[in-house]
């Protein structure tokens, strides 16, 4: 799974949990001091509830998706979004969720808890009353207080679906991640076994590209995923880059902008999609484009001249692509273009048209 550009989100989730852990520690210290200063016995207080910081991009409530480039619109690419389906049948085995189970799974009886330690039983689910997640999880346990260098020390890491960890008593921050989604809690261990179930409202998206009815080969198309809608004006970095066709990307529930790049020319399609927790959404992006091979020849159908410099422009003069070679292949969106070829100090040019799905050669005569 491509997990790029998520440090800001992950830091925000962990920061909330670390802050909660600090409050737990302060509360415990205040209670201990009060007990030492009075003869009255204060009854034991239950631990403060463990805070849950949902990993929602941008901190906004997701809005309904929009598909501005609807299939069939004249001159516009098409985006087909299927109805979301449960994750279980489609995900690789390591990501398939288990059947619904009790919210608090029992402690693994095979785990021995030595004296002076406490068992911490962990599990995660797609949300309240949702199935437990039985694969693809990464659990990280951090010390609740930074060390002398200001770093929160990683105490333990586990990749099991529902691990039972044995730790010394104390305050910790537990981070659970599934793909690009995560959740964090502050946990206080005393003497009794602690059981925690994390809600990770994660869904998945699977992307594919086509020209007409033909599927674009995986090596010729890539996708970028941004949090929020394409109509958001704020500058954003993609949270996933170079996503290939057929790849399943796990994301926090919410709205995302998908950018599809066919080739390295100007065939780019943008669309918004809403990801639902526990569901897989398939998106097929249809590009209106073709693969064009450029040739500079002395005569029609002749041999291409080597060491030719090429510039492809729009009728308005905007540069689309520059390259050098005898047979450059360029993916261009449907439309009208102007090409300039330079060879041995001379310049040649012509206009041409690109029709969707009609791959071919464009010859420029060296005359």
Buried (B, 14 or more C-beta within 10 A) or exposed (E): BBBBBBEEBBEEBBEBBBBBBBBBBEBBEEEEEEEEEEEEEEEEEEBBEBBBBBBBBBEEEBEEBBBEBEEEEEEBBBBBBEEBBEBBEBBEEEBBBBEEBEEEBEBEEEEEEEEEBBBBBBBBBBBEEBBBBBBBBBBBBBBBBEEEEEEBEEBBEBEBBBBBBBBEEBBBBBBBBBBBBBBBBBBBBEEEBBBBBBBBBBBBBBBBBBBEEEBBEEEBBBBBBBBBBBEBEEEBEBBBBEBEBEBBBBBBBBBBBBBBBBBEBBBBBBBBBBBBBBBBBBBBBBBBBBBBBBBBBEEEEEEBBEEBBBBBBEEEEEEBBEBEEBEBBBBBBBBEBBBBBBBEEEEBEEEBEBEBBEBEBBBBBBE
